[in-house]
Amino acid sequence: MSRKHIIIGNWKMYKNMEDTKIFLNQFSKLIKGKVIKCDYGIAASYTNLPVLKLNQFHNLIIAAQNCHYEPEGAFTGEVSIKMLKDINVSHVVIGHSERRMYFTETNEAINKKLHALFNANMIPVLCCGESDSEYEAKKTNDIIKNQILLALAGIKSQHVTKLIIAYEPIWAIGTGKTASAVEAQTVCKMIRDYITELYDENTAQKVRIQYGGSVKPENIKSFLEQPDIDGALVGGASLQAESFLGLLV
Ligand code: PGA
């Protein structure tokens, strides 16, 4: 089964509106005349999403970095899925390790967000990954299976086929350390096998699985060559237009 690669830049809490306009301007110039075969997008802060919507030059997927699962209500500081849809957001990163770590995002909340997003016809990019100590203790498979099992509770296979999973070992995020391509492939295959176990082979073959953690233009090819890696979620190397374009191989 051939799955189209998808590269998503995760801008985290970087860039203001002016920076975003400058990026788009540079990126539009750089991408002109180039044939890009993969899907690609940027997950930006809420305040930058309307600026990304203004870009008319390319097929940029606009992604948010979080959302609330309730349609509306007294949730000060939160953003609803409808608010995101209004400004052309189609994908939402869910359960990034920084949100799990610093904002106590639980697997239960992640599961509710997945249900709400699929019900709204949006695509979640579900992040999973093990910490340094879990990696050292060889607990990677158990940790990730548990994250996936809890995130997907009650989600139907017709929705799972649209899901994007980002495998991001926490020890590789922003550290310059990467999993080797073979190591990343092993975990991504384990994830696909687990989806087969939970659903079926056909569903598992449709899920796109990204690797994330210190991916750069210089190393992205080695990951994308792997049969079960269908793209990348990229932080640092997505912030500059030239470097972002270098990821769209
Ligand atoms: P990094 O971040 O590419 O800077 O390691 C990846 C991520 O957090 O999604």
Residues whose N, C-alpha, C, O or C-beta is under 5 A from the ligand:
A	BS01	PGA	N10 A172 I173 G174 T175 G212 G213 S214 V215 L233 V234 G235 G236
